Structure formats: structure tokens, C-alpha cells
Amino acid sequence: MRMAILALAGIVVLVPDAWSAVYHSRESALALAFGEESAVDSRELFLSKAQQAEASSLAGSPVDSRLVQRYEGSLDGALVGYAYFETHQVRSLPETIMVVVGLDGKVRGVHILAFHEPEAYLPHEGFLNQFEGTELGGELSLRSGLQGMAGSTFTANAVTAAVRRVLAVHTVTTSSSPGSP
């Protein structure tokens, strides 16, 4: 548990950070993405410098790491989708989301796994639900296809940019792999 230090009249007091929250473990998040009965394989993907540059260009923001962890869910031996975890800074503290991508390359879900900003800035389900069915393109933007969150512009921008990065990485990695959708 994170602790905050308060100094009042020369007295130092440690208090828990009330707004830090972890909502899902990796296992519970993947069960949420694919269902309890699904098998999940984890794959480490290493982007080439060209793939990293292409993904950054497609996303409209830098893809910082060339190492990507992709989870592939399958049911009865058939691939059903992909999940990616993305950790980024919102204002001054981190947030981790999971983006679930279908075989068609469209978002199937966006879930908050951990959020360390004040709860008032936490993305609500209505905001997250509007990503479902979206794909990488002009409509995946707060300027055109998505509605932001009043009072939580930093969060809305951070989540939208993260979803764009995930879809961009997914696009460059699946388009260059044999038998990709």
C-alpha cells in the first residue's frame, strides 16, 4: 500500500493513499477478457525499430518499448482474441489498462486494472464502453468519434492514447506474422 507523508506543525504522519486502487490481478483480468474456461498463452513480441516507428506513427504518440507482452485467448483450441496491458501516466501517477482486441482487429473491451490518481478522475464504464467495436483510425479520437469525460480530460486523453498505441502495435505485429488475421 502506498503511503503519503503529511507534515503538520513539524509532526510527520504516514497515511494510506486513499485513491490508489488495483482492481484486477493479471489472472482475473485475463479471465475477464476471455472467460474462465479459456486457455491463455503469453507471447513476448520484439518490435523491430521499423515496427516501433510505424506503430508510433499509426498511434500518434510514441510507442516507448520494443518489448510487448501479448496474451492470446483460445477456447476449445480456437483463437478468440488478444489482450494487452498498457501502463502509462495520467497526470502524475500511473494507470494500467487492459485492451482486448478481437480477431478482426477491433476493440472488444477496455478495462481499468490499476488507477493511482484520485478516484474523481477514474474513467467510468460509459466512457470505456465507447471503445468497443472501434478500430485504429480517425474515429478513435476525442476530437471526432469519442466523447471525453467532464473534469477528467487527462484521464480521457491517456486512455485514448493508450488504446491507439495498443491497436497500432497489434496492427504492425499481426500484419507481419504468418497466418495473422
N, C-alpha and C positions, 0 to 999 in steps of 0.2 A: 504494500500500500504506500502510495506517495504521501509525503508529509510536507506541510507548509510551515515555515518559520514566521512567527509573529513576534515583533519586538515592541512591547508596550511598556513605557516607563522603565526601560532598562531590564525588563524581565523577558526572557526568551521562552516561548511556549511552542511546542510542536502540536499541530492539529492535523487530522487527516484531510486530504484534499477531497472535499465532498463531491466534486463534479467529475472526478476520474472514474471511468467505468469500463470494464471489459464485459462484453455481452455474450461472446461465444469463444470457446476454445477452437482449435483447428478442427478437432474431430466433430464437435457439434455443428460448426459452420458447414463442413462438408456433408454432413447428414442433412442439413437444411437445404443445401444445394442440390443433392442428388437423391435423397431418401435414404432411410436406414438400411434398406435391403441392397443398395447399390455397392459395387466394388469401386474403389478409388485407387488409381495409380498416380504416383507423383513423378513428374519429369522435370529435370533441370535442363533448361534451354540456354545455350550460349549464343547471344546475338553477335554477328559479325559487326564490325564498325559500320559497314554499309547498311545493315539491317537496323542498327541503332539510330543512324542518321535518318533513314527512311521512316522509322516509327516516330521519331521526334517530329519530323515534318508533317506526317499524317495527323499526329495528335495535336500539334500546335503548341506543344510545351515539351521541354527536354525529357527524354527517357534516360534517366541518370545511370542505371545499371545495365550491364550487358548480360548479367545472370538473371534469369527469370525462372520462377518455380510455377509450373502449370500442373493442375490437378485434372485428371481425366476420369469422369464417372461413367461406369457402364452397368448395364442391367442385363442379366442373362447373356453375358458375353458381347452385347451390342453397345457401342459407344453412344452415350446420351448427351454429353456436353462437357464443358470445360469450366474450371473455376480458377480465378487468380486473386491473390491477396495483394493489396496495394496500400502501403503506409506512406503518409505524406503529412506535412504540416498544414494546419488550418490557419490559425493566426500566429500563435507562438507555441502551440502544443500539438502533438501528433494525433492522428486518427488512422485507424486501419479499417478498410472496407474489403468486402469480397464481391467481385463481379463474376456472375455466372453467365457464360456465353453458350448459346445453342450451336448445333451443328451448322446452322445457316449463317453463323457469324453475328447474330443479333443478341442483344442483352436479354437474358431470361430473369435476371434479378440483381439487385444491388442491396447489400446488407451491411450494416454497421457492426463491426466486430469489437472495436475499442474506440473510445472517444474520451479525450482528456481535456477538452475545452469545457467551459461552463455548460451545464445542461441546457440552458436557454438557447444555445447555438446548435444543439443536436438536430440533425436532419430528421424530419418527421416522415412517416410512411407514405403520405401523399406525394411528397417531393421525390422520394426514392422510387415509388411505383411508376412515375412517368418515364423512367428509363427503360422499362420493359418493352421489348419489341423494337428498340432503337438500334441503329447501326451507325458505323462511323460515317459522318457526313455533315453537311451544313445544318441539318435539323438538330444535331446533338450539340446544342449551344444555348446558353441562357439569353442570347440576343435574338434567337429565332424560334426554335422548337420547344424549348423548356421554360417553365415558369420558375423563377427564383423563390427564395424564402425571405419574407419581410424580417428585417433585423438580423439576418444571418447570411449576408452576402458573401463573406469569406468562406463559410461552410459550403454554400451552394457552388461557388466557383471552384473550390478544392475538390469536391465530389465530381463535378462535371469534368474537370481536367483529368482526374484520375480515371474515370470511365473511358474517356477518349484515349488516354495512354494505354490502358489495358486492351481496348479494341484495336489500336494501332499495332501493338506488339503481337496480338493474336493474328492480325491480318498478315504481317510480314513473316511470322513463323509458320502459319498454316499454308500460306501460298507457296512457300519454298520447300515444304516437306512432301515426300511421295505419298500419294493416296489421301491428300488433305481434302477437306470438304470444299 
